[in-house]
Amino acid sequence: MLNPVSILLVTVLSSLMSVAMLGSLQFAAIPGVRRWIVAGLLWVVSMALVALQSLPYPKFVSVVLTNALLAYSITLIYEGCRQFQGLRPVVFLPYAGCAGVFLGSCYWLYVSPSFSARVVLVSVFHAALYASIGWTIWRHRPRRRARYSYVFFLVMALLSVLGHALRGLVYLLGWTQQTDLLQLTPINLIFLASGILSLPSLSIGMVMLAHDRLAERLEKWANIDTMTGALVRRAFMERAQSMLERDGSGAGPVSLAIIDIDHFKSINDRHGHAAGDQVLAHVGRLIGTNLRKDDLFGRIGGEEFGILLPGTGRQDALARIEALRQLIVGNTCQASSAGQGRIDLDCTFSAGVGEHRPGETLSSLMARADAALYAAKSLGRDRVVGTPAPPER
């Protein structure tokens, strides 16, 4: 027969499984996961205390301590969600709420005993925290990731808000009379089940979010050149092709620049490959941090980079690449020379720039920009050369 104790025991087991799944991810260094694990363990302890209320231990443990542990576990989940989304985890209000739950539980247990008042207090606190948890995850979700995990998490959080809010309202208005949490009544079973199953349900969402973050990390490792921060050639070519297809549909002009670091082979020969790597990282960092959000930056060869500039015509592209060239010239690279120790290297680059023509393939555009790059090199390097202007659209 279904009863409160059996519901609690099922919840304890499901919570332990959720904690185990989250525990398998703790060494992946995903922000917030450790707080979620601790919250799950505290939840299990508090549910076990509730299930064992028939044992002869003080009411302080079964009521006050249990409510305080539950409040703190939800607070840790909230902090973990903030940390997961790159926000400062610790905030004052949830801890003030935890203190309020502790003091209120003491007051309505010892000073003015009222089971309904305690239920209303705890329900309001949990509803507010679950609403904040759902909002934090949804509001700061990555815009370019699939929404499924975030929608699931939000729905679970909102269902928890609804369950706790309805429970608090029913007890506030006195629509049910109850003196014990484990009292066997239909409405108590419904509210007890919805309340104590909220965390296990949300834990599934936490696991989904953590796996999505892992997938995002793996995709980044597969697509990003770790030395320079630029896209690897394959990822750059795929995204550039998609961007040019949008250009072909009338989204606006798109220009391509191919950049080559000047005298890079001699840097490797004179100072060693470690110095060459430091030059690559230096140039990649300066270029990458001075591009627009929608610009595409990729490493397409050893010391060769490509930049695709959406919404940018030939003249504007020439001006922007020229500004990058001057930026590189104005910033020396501190490198470790194989024979001279720490040295300052002056870096320059040559670049060819071309604007995409209607119906032109990516390979054709790259060939034209590459021809302009070789023209820049033949003119003495450290300069930007453009391809002939495209015909009028």
Phi and psi in degrees as a GROMACS rama.xvg file:
@    title "Ramachandran Plot"
@    xaxis  label "Phi"
@    yaxis  label "Psi"
@TYPE xy
-69.442  128.555  LEU-2
-146.946  165.471  ASN-3
-56.2203  -39.4758  PRO-4
-64.5473  -42.1741  VAL-5
-64.7375  -38.0325  SER-6
-62.1958  -43.6486  ILE-7
-62.9288  -41.9306  LEU-8
-66.1224  -40.5733  LEU-9
-61.8688  -39.6398  VAL-10
-65.654  -40.9883  THR-11
-59.9168  -44.9349  VAL-12
-64.9602  -43.9438  LEU-13
-66.3046  -36.5867  SER-14
-65.7756  -40.6693  SER-15
-61.7569  -38.9487  LEU-16
-66.3601  -38.9678  MET-17
-64.4417  -41.9263  SER-18
-62.9621  -40.4453  VAL-19
-62.3094  -41.3081  ALA-20
-65.3499  -41.9777  MET-21
-67.0505  -36.2533  LEU-22
-61.2212  -31.4822  GLY-23
-67.4  -14.0322  SER-24
-104.945  -1.15751  LEU-25
-66.3477  -30.5958  GLN-26
-81.9591  -2.40175  PHE-27
-80.1064  -3.40121  ALA-28
57.4007  41.8982  ALA-29
-84.4824  123.686  ILE-30
-56.2061  134.861  PRO-31
93.9759  -20.8847  GLY-32
-64.5441  -39.3098  VAL-33
-64.4473  -38.2034  ARG-34
-63.9298  -39.8974  ARG-35
-62.9635  -39.1419  TRP-36
-64.9679  -46.981  ILE-37
-61.9389  -40.1501  VAL-38
-61.3202  -42.1783  ALA-39
-63.6208  -40.2565  GLY-40
-65.7501  -41.7289  LEU-41
-63.6773  -37.874  LEU-42
-62.1355  -43.1086  TRP-43
-62.0775  -43.6477  VAL-44
-61.8322  -44.9006  VAL-45
-66.5731  -39.3225  SER-46
-66.2601  -36.5687  MET-47
-64.8163  -39.0952  ALA-48
-63.5517  -39.3456  LEU-49
-67.1117  -43.5863  VAL-50
-64.3227  -27.2149  ALA-51
-101.076  26.7927  LEU-52
-62.2008  -21.9268  GLN-53
-70.0712  -17.4446  SER-54
-72.2  152.388  LEU-55
-80.8017  69.3379  PRO-56
-119.172  160.385  TYR-57
-59.3206  151.381  PRO-58
-60.5658  -28.4872  LYS-59
-57.3753  -38.1488  PHE-60
-73.6068  -48.036  VAL-61
-73.3702  -23.2078  SER-62
-110.844  -65.1918  VAL-63
-67.4955  -53.1689  VAL-64
-63.4556  -40.1207  LEU-65
-62.5659  -46.4933  THR-66
-63.2231  -38.9557  ASN-67
-65.9827  -41.7846  ALA-68
-63.4779  -42.1525  LEU-69
-62.3302  -43.8823  LEU-70
-62.8034  -42.4629  ALA-71
-67.8121  -37.402  TYR-72
-63.7414  -41.2645  SER-73
-66.2904  -36.9102  ILE-74
-62.7447  -40.9275  THR-75
-64.4348  -36.8442  LEU-76
-62.4024  -44.2514  ILE-77
-60.7386  -45.4172  TYR-78
-62.099  -41.785  GLU-79
-61.9282  -37.8091  GLY-80
-66.5268  -39.5192  CYS-81
-64.5853  -44.3493  ARG-82
-64.9485  -39.8415  GLN-83
-57.8203  -36.2811  PHE-84
-92.3671  11.5665  GLN-85
80.0247  19.5168  GLY-86
-101.2  163.955  LEU-87
-65.9578  121.449  ARG-88
-70.4258  -44.6032  PRO-89
-82.6153  124.647  VAL-90
-130.347  156.193  VAL-91
-76.1216  -44.5614  PHE-92
-57.7388  -45.4865  LEU-93
-59.3193  -37.4924  PRO-94
-71.0659  -33.2071  TYR-95
-64.0295  -38.1507  ALA-96
-65.2807  -39.9154  GLY-97
-60.3841  -43.1071  CYS-98
-63.1255  -38.7429  ALA-99
-64.4457  -40.0459  GLY-100
-63.6955  -42.648  VAL-101
-63.0485  -50.0612  PHE-102
-67.4173  -40.842  LEU-103
-64.148  -39.2747  GLY-104
-63.4669  -40.8474  SER-105
-63.4501  -44.619  CYS-106
-64.223  -47.7275  TYR-107
-84.902  6.66073  TRP-108
-103.663  -41.6927  LEU-109
-107.169  -41.3169  TYR-110
-83.7028  -55.0523  VAL-111
-131.939  80.1557  SER-112
-54.2352  124.986  PRO-113
-157.469  108.974  SER-114
-64.5425  -43.188  PHE-115
-61.9515  -40.4421  SER-116
-63.6715  -39.376  ALA-117
-65.2066  -41.3243  ARG-118
-62.5669  -44.1429  VAL-119
-61.862  -45.0155  VAL-120
-58.6627  -51.4501  LEU-121
-65.6276  -39.4981  VAL-122
-64.5443  -42.3681  SER-123
-62.7782  -44.9385  VAL-124
-61.0392  -48.2149  PHE-125
-65.6749  -40.8821  HIS-126
-61.4534  -42.4609  ALA-127
-65.4665  -42.7967  ALA-128
-69.2857  -40.6731  LEU-129
-64.9749  -36.558  TYR-130
-63.2713  -42.4672  ALA-131
-66.0434  -38.0246  SER-132
-63.3823  -48.9621  ILE-133
-61.7941  -42.057  GLY-134
-65.4695  -41.8875  TRP-135
-61.0912  -46.2257  THR-136
-67.7117  -43.4562  ILE-137
-72.7293  -41.9987  TRP-138
-64.4954  -35.3373  ARG-139
-108.745  21.4392  HIS-140
-67.1077  147.469  ARG-141
-64.8813  128.968  PRO-142
-70.6052  -22.9629  ARG-143
-99.6237  5.94052  ARG-144
-96.4037  157.732  ARG-145
-61.1261  142.323  ALA-146
-85.8037  -10.6329  ARG-147
-55.232  -50.0516  TYR-148
-61.6218  -38.8779  SER-149
-73.8832  -36.1878  TYR-150
-65.8525  -44.7131  VAL-151
-59.2404  -46.6933  PHE-152
-61.574  -44.1086  PHE-153
-62.5341  -43.1219  LEU-154
-62.5538  -44.042  VAL-155
-62.1176  -40.6276  MET-156
-65.5888  -42.2907  ALA-157
-67.8239  -37.371  LEU-158
-63.357  -37.7013  LEU-159
-65.5446  -41.4419  SER-160
-59.5156  -46.6178  VAL-161
-62.1672  -45.3583  LEU-162
-62.2539  -46.2114  GLY-163
-69.4968  -37.2697  HIS-164
-65.0804  -44.3298  ALA-165
-65.1204  -39.6674  LEU-166
-62.627  -45.9912  ARG-167
-62.2871  -38.8837  GLY-168
-66.6521  -42.4483  LEU-169
-60.9037  -44.4787  VAL-170
-75.1751  -30.9632  TYR-171
-65.4202  -40.6191  LEU-172
-85.4249  -2.48072  LEU-173
71.2366  29.5209  GLY-174
-76.5641  -9.21037  TRP-175
-144.046  147.484  THR-176
-113.632  125.969  GLN-177
-151.072  146.01  GLN-178
-122.878  -5.55216  THR-179
-145.411  140.703  ASP-180
-63.2247  -31.8556  LEU-181
-97.8387  17.5307  LEU-182
-64.3879  135.241  GLN-183
-88.2683  87.6779  LEU-184
-132.825  152.039  THR-185
-56.5599  -46.7163  PRO-186
-67.7458  -34.8591  ILE-187
-66.9343  -39.669  ASN-188
-61.2568  -41.7322  LEU-189
-64.2333  -50.5414  ILE-190
-69.2225  -36.9599  PHE-191
-64.3817  -43.4252  LEU-192
-64.1566  -45.9412  ALA-193
-65.1092  -36.0374  SER-194
-72.0025  -48.4153  GLY-195
-81.4918  -14.6755  ILE-196
-88.5601  -4.81087  LEU-197
-64.6325  -44.5011  SER-198
-67.2224  -47.4475  LEU-199
-55.8119  -39.5878  PRO-200
-64.4854  -42.8414  SER-201
-67.863  -31.3476  LEU-202
-62.505  -34.7887  SER-203
-61.1322  -42.4439  ILE-204
-62.3872  -38.1229  GLY-205
-61.5607  -44.7622  MET-206
-61.5877  -41.7932  VAL-207
-63.4529  -41.58  MET-208
-64.5705  -42.7092  LEU-209
-63.2465  -41.2934  ALA-210
-67.3243  -35.1334  HIS-211
-64.6907  -39.8776  ASP-212
-65.2157  -37.9381  ARG-213
-63.588  -43.8864  LEU-214
-61.9188  -40.4399  ALA-215
-62.2429  -40.5633  GLU-216
-65.0799  -42.5484  ARG-217
-65.2211  -40.3776  LEU-218
-62.471  -38.9512  GLU-219
-65.3812  -43.7356  LYS-220
-62.328  -33.0783  TRP-221
-76.7879  -25.446  ALA-222
-108.334  -15.2832  ASN-223
-110.153  133.045  ILE-224
-76.5379  112.397  ASP-225
-65.416  -25.3247  THR-226
-72.291  -42.0698  MET-227
-108.461  -15.3156  THR-228
80.5198  1.15209  GLY-229
-87.4491  162.483  ALA-230
-64.9579  146.495  LEU-231
-70.5175  164.885  VAL-232
-57.0089  -46.0607  ARG-233
-59.1965  -47.7376  ARG-234
-66.0477  -38.379  ALA-235
-63.6825  -44.7601  PHE-236
-64.762  -41.2686  MET-237
-63.6911  -46.2598  GLU-238
-72.5667  -34.0674  ARG-239
-63.8491  -41.327  ALA-240
-61.0174  -43.0755  GLN-241
-63.3219  -39.623  SER-242
-66.7938  -38.6496  MET-243
-69.4202  -32.22  LEU-244
-65.7355  -36.7766  GLU-245
-66.9771  -37.281  ARG-246
-61.8247  -38.3632  ASP-247
-65.8049  -21.2768  GLY-248
-89.8119  9.10488  SER-249
93.9411  22.4145  GLY-250
-77.8707  -8.60335  ALA-251
124.918  174.256  GLY-252
-70.1858  152.137  PRO-253
-137.202  134.757  VAL-254
-121.789  153.362  SER-255
-124.013  135.126  LEU-256
-119.065  135.046  ALA-257
-112.938  124.465  ILE-258
-116.419  137.389  ILE-259
-131.269  127.465  ASP-260
-69.3539  129.466  ILE-261
-71.6715  138.541  ASP-262
54.9641  35.3169  HIS-263
-66.8872  -36.68  PHE-264
-61.861  -39.0056  LYS-265
-69.0211  -29.9068  SER-266
-64.231  -45.4226  ILE-267
-62.5042  -42.3292  ASN-268
-68.1375  -40.0712  ASP-269
-84.1961  -35.7742  ARG-270
-118.819  -7.04539  HIS-271
99.0921  161.606  GLY-272
-70.2888  -25.604  HIS-273
-62.9365  -41.9003  ALA-274
-65.1384  -39.9532  ALA-275
-60.6551  -41.9401  GLY-276
-62.4818  -38.7768  ASP-277
-67.6883  -34.431  GLN-278
-65.8114  -44.7944  VAL-279
-58.4585  -46.3975  LEU-280
-63.6174  -39.767  ALA-281
-62.9639  -50.1153  HIS-282
-66.1933  -43.5999  VAL-283
-60.4452  -41.6052  GLY-284
-65.495  -45.4083  ARG-285
-63.4224  -42.2928  LEU-286
-68.5548  -49.2041  ILE-287
-60.1698  -36.3023  GLY-288
-82.863  -3.37751  THR-289
-120.312  25.5496  ASN-290
-107.703  161.525  LEU-291
-76.1164  164.861  ARG-292
-59.4898  -37.7155  LYS-293
-90.7981  -5.02091  ASP-294
-69.0253  148.62  ASP-295
-109.101  124.135  LEU-296
-124.995  121.603  PHE-297
-138.798  151.968  GLY-298
-96.3603  110.793  ARG-299
-104.605  -2.75408  ILE-300
-158.851  -169.817  GLY-301
-55.8607  -60.5281  GLY-302
-119.548  23.7158  GLU-303
-113.336  133.943  GLU-304
-123.824  152.805  PHE-305
-120.583  141.373  GLY-306
-130.326  119.495  ILE-307
-102.207  126.06  LEU-308
-114.298  98.2424  LEU-309
-73.174  150.056  PRO-310
65.6954  24.6928  GLY-311
-132.516  119.6  THR-312
-79.0984  177.997  GLY-313
-58.8253  -48.7166  ARG-314
-65.1561  -44.8943  GLN-315
-63.5382  -37.5899  ASP-316
-64.7223  -42.8027  ALA-317
-59.2028  -42.3144  LEU-318
-66.0535  -39.2085  ALA-319
-70.7325  -41.1011  ARG-320
-69.4156  -34.5277  ILE-321
-63.6124  -38.5495  GLU-322
-64.2226  -38.353  ALA-323
-66.2201  -38.9471  LEU-324
-60.9942  -44.3385  ARG-325
-65.9479  -33.2151  GLN-326
-64.5523  -42.5558  LEU-327
-65.7507  -42.4644  ILE-328
-61.2947  -36.0162  VAL-329
-82.6217  -0.209842  GLY-330
-128.227  106.239  ASN-331
-73.361  153.536  THR-332
-103.56  124.11  CYS-333
-83.9537  119.017  GLN-334
-131.54  163.908  ALA-335
-101.938  108.748  SER-336
-83.4831  142.089  SER-337
-62.7432  -29.0639  ALA-338
-114.68  -12.1718  GLY-339
-122.354  3.96772  GLN-340
73.7838  -144.928  GLY-341
-74.8348  128.602  ARG-342
-136.201  160.735  ILE-343
-102.535  123.699  ASP-344
-110.478  129.842  LEU-345
-85.1735  123.461  ASP-346
-108.985  143.478  CYS-347
-138.389  165.23  THR-348
-141.17  158.264  PHE-349
-110.471  149.334  SER-350
-145.683  146.123  ALA-351
-118.317  136.451  GLY-352
-127.729  133.063  VAL-353
-139.683  149.63  GLY-354
-98.1618  138.922  GLU-355
-64.9713  135.525  HIS-356
-100.259  148.581  ARG-357
-54.1753  128.07  PRO-358
79.8252  -0.644385  GLY-359
-77.3979  142.702  GLU-360
-80.9995  162.497  THR-361
-63.8924  -40.5208  LEU-362
-63.1129  -36.7519  SER-363
-67.3637  -43.3464  SER-364
-62.2216  -41.8784  LEU-365
-65.7653  -36.093  MET-366
-64.3572  -41.4366  ALA-367
-67.1856  -42.693  ARG-368
-65.3933  -35.831  ALA-369
-66.357  -37.7869  ASP-370
-63.6498  -39.6032  ALA-371
-65.6181  -35.3996  ALA-372
-62.491  -45.1565  LEU-373
-65.4742  -32.0415  TYR-374
-64.3297  -40.1841  ALA-375
-62.5676  -39.4444  ALA-376
-67.3612  -39.7404  LYS-377
-69.6793  -21.4893  SER-378
-86.9355  3.64235  LEU-379
117.175  3.82477  GLY-380
66.6701  -179.187  ARG-381
52.6502  51.5156  ASP-382
-159.869  166.155  ARG-383
-117.636  127.971  VAL-384
-123.831  137.376  VAL-385
-102.466  154.101  GLY-386
-74.5691  165.025  THR-387
-54.6326  146.134  PRO-388
-59.9801  140.632  ALA-389
-71.8637  157.843  PRO-390
-65.374  158.619  PRO-391
-59.9981  139.744  GLU-392
